[in-house]
Each structure stands twice: as C-alpha cells, then as structure tokens.
Amino acid sequence: HLRVMLEGQAAEGVRETLLAVAVAINLARQERY
C-alpha cells in the first residue's frame, strides 16, 4: 500500500512539474512576440 501511495505522489509531482514547465514556455513565447 505504501508503494502505491508513493507512486501516486510521484505522479502528482511530475504532473505539477510539467504544468510549471508548460506555463514557463507559454510565458517565454508571449515575451518573444
């Protein structure tokens, strides 16, 4: 059970990181134009 919980937390962390990266890329694109 612990393993599943840890994997779930890791997946959430990856998801949040990808969202942060996507936002940063969008901001960078807006600044260029």
DSSP file (Angstrom, degrees, kcal/mol; ACC not computed):
  #  RESIDUE AA STRUCTURE BP1 BP2  ACC     N-H-->O    O-->H-N    N-H-->O    O-->H-N    TCO  KAPPA ALPHA  PHI   PSI    X-CA   Y-CA   Z-CA
    1    1 A H     >        0   0    0      0, 0.0     4,-2.1     0, 0.0     5,-0.2   0.000 360.0 360.0 360.0 -41.8    0.0    0.0    0.0
    2    2 A L  H  >  +     0   0    0      1,-0.2     4,-2.7     2,-0.2     5,-0.2   0.915 360.0  54.7 -58.9 -42.0    2.8    2.4    0.8
    3    3 A R  H  > S+     0   0    0      1,-0.2     4,-2.6     2,-0.2    -1,-0.2   0.916 107.3  49.2 -59.7 -44.2    4.4    1.8   -2.6
    4    4 A V  H  > S+     0   0    0      1,-0.2     4,-2.3     2,-0.2    -1,-0.2   0.908 111.3  50.0 -61.9 -42.0    1.2    2.8   -4.4
    5    5 A M  H  X S+     0   0    0     -4,-2.1     4,-2.3     2,-0.2    -2,-0.2   0.921 111.4  48.3 -63.2 -43.5    0.9    5.9   -2.3
    6    6 A L  H  X S+     0   0    0     -4,-2.7     4,-2.5     1,-0.2    -2,-0.2   0.915 111.4  49.8 -64.0 -42.3    4.5    6.9   -3.0
    7    7 A E  H  X S+     0   0    0     -4,-2.6     4,-2.5    -5,-0.2    -1,-0.2   0.895 109.8  51.9 -63.4 -38.3    4.0    6.3   -6.7
    8    8 A G  H  X S+     0   0    0     -4,-2.3     4,-2.1     2,-0.2    -2,-0.2   0.913 110.2  47.9 -63.8 -42.1    0.8    8.4   -6.7
    9    9 A Q  H  X S+     0   0    0     -4,-2.3     4,-2.4     2,-0.2    -2,-0.2   0.905 111.2  51.1 -64.8 -40.5    2.7   11.3   -5.0
   10   10 A A  H  X S+     0   0    0     -4,-2.5     4,-2.5     1,-0.2    -2,-0.2   0.913 108.9  50.9 -63.2 -42.2    5.5   10.9   -7.6
   11   11 A A  H  X S+     0   0    0     -4,-2.5     4,-2.4     1,-0.2    -1,-0.2   0.903 110.2  49.7 -62.2 -40.6    3.0   11.1  -10.4
   12   12 A E  H  X S+     0   0    0     -4,-2.1     4,-2.6     1,-0.2    -1,-0.2   0.908 109.8  51.4 -64.9 -40.1    1.4   14.2   -8.9
   13   13 A G  H  X S+     0   0    0     -4,-2.4     4,-2.3     1,-0.2    -2,-0.2   0.913 110.7  47.8 -62.1 -43.0    4.9   15.8   -8.6
   14   14 A V  H  X S+     0   0    0     -4,-2.5     4,-2.7     2,-0.2    -1,-0.2   0.912 111.4  51.1 -63.4 -42.1    5.6   15.0  -12.3
   15   15 A R  H  X S+     0   0    0     -4,-2.4     4,-2.3     1,-0.2    -2,-0.2   0.925 111.3  47.0 -61.9 -44.9    2.3   16.4  -13.3
   16   16 A E  H  X S+     0   0    0     -4,-2.6     4,-2.4     1,-0.2    -1,-0.2   0.894 112.1  51.1 -64.6 -39.1    2.9   19.7  -11.4
   17   17 A T  H  X S+     0   0    0     -4,-2.3     4,-2.5     2,-0.2    -2,-0.2   0.924 109.9  48.9 -64.7 -43.7    6.4   20.0  -12.8
   18   18 A L  H  X S+     0   0    0     -4,-2.7     4,-2.6     1,-0.2    -1,-0.2   0.903 111.1  50.6 -62.7 -40.2    5.1   19.5  -16.4
   19   19 A L  H  X S+     0   0    0     -4,-2.3     4,-2.5     2,-0.2    -1,-0.2   0.928 110.5  49.3 -62.5 -44.3    2.4   22.1  -15.8
   20   20 A A  H  X S+     0   0    0     -4,-2.4     4,-2.4     1,-0.2    -2,-0.2   0.907 112.0  48.6 -61.8 -42.2    5.0   24.6  -14.4
   21   21 A V  H  X S+     0   0    0     -4,-2.5     4,-2.5     2,-0.2    -1,-0.2   0.918 110.6  50.8 -63.8 -43.5    7.2   23.9  -17.5
   22   22 A A  H  X S+     0   0    0     -4,-2.6     4,-2.4     1,-0.2    -2,-0.2   0.913 111.2  48.3 -61.3 -43.1    4.3   24.5  -19.9
   23   23 A V  H  X S+     0   0    0     -4,-2.5     4,-2.5     2,-0.2    -1,-0.2   0.924 111.2  50.3 -63.3 -44.0    3.4   27.8  -18.2
   24   24 A A  H  X S+     0   0    0     -4,-2.4     4,-2.4     1,-0.2    -2,-0.2   0.903 111.0  49.0 -61.4 -41.7    7.1   28.9  -18.3
   25   25 A I  H  X S+     0   0    0     -4,-2.5     4,-2.4     2,-0.2    -1,-0.2   0.916 110.8  50.2 -64.6 -43.0    7.2   28.0  -22.1
   26   26 A N  H  X S+     0   0    0     -4,-2.4     4,-2.3     1,-0.2    -2,-0.2   0.917 111.4  48.3 -62.0 -42.9    4.0   29.9  -22.7
   27   27 A L  H  X S+     0   0    0     -4,-2.5     4,-2.1     1,-0.2    -1,-0.2   0.912 111.0  51.0 -63.9 -41.9    5.3   33.0  -20.9
   28   28 A A  H  X S+     0   0    0     -4,-2.4     4,-1.5     1,-0.2    -1,-0.2   0.903 110.4  49.3 -62.7 -40.9    8.6   32.8  -22.8
   29   29 A R  H  X S+     0   0    0     -4,-2.4     4,-1.6     1,-0.2    -1,-0.2   0.910 109.9  50.9 -65.0 -41.7    6.7   32.6  -26.1
   30   30 A Q  H  < S+     0   0    0     -4,-2.3    -1,-0.2     1,-0.2    -2,-0.2   0.878 108.2  52.9 -64.6 -37.0    4.5   35.6  -25.2
   31   31 A E  H  < S+     0   0    0     -4,-2.1    -1,-0.2     1,-0.2    -2,-0.2   0.838 105.4  55.9 -68.4 -31.3    7.6   37.7  -24.3
   32   32 A R  H  <        0   0    0     -4,-1.5    -1,-0.2     1,-0.2    -2,-0.2   0.931 360.0 360.0 -66.7 -44.9    9.2   37.0  -27.7
   33   33 A Y     <        0   0    0     -4,-1.6    -1,-0.2     0, 0.0    -2,-0.2   0.487 360.0 360.0 -82.3 360.0    6.3   38.3  -29.8
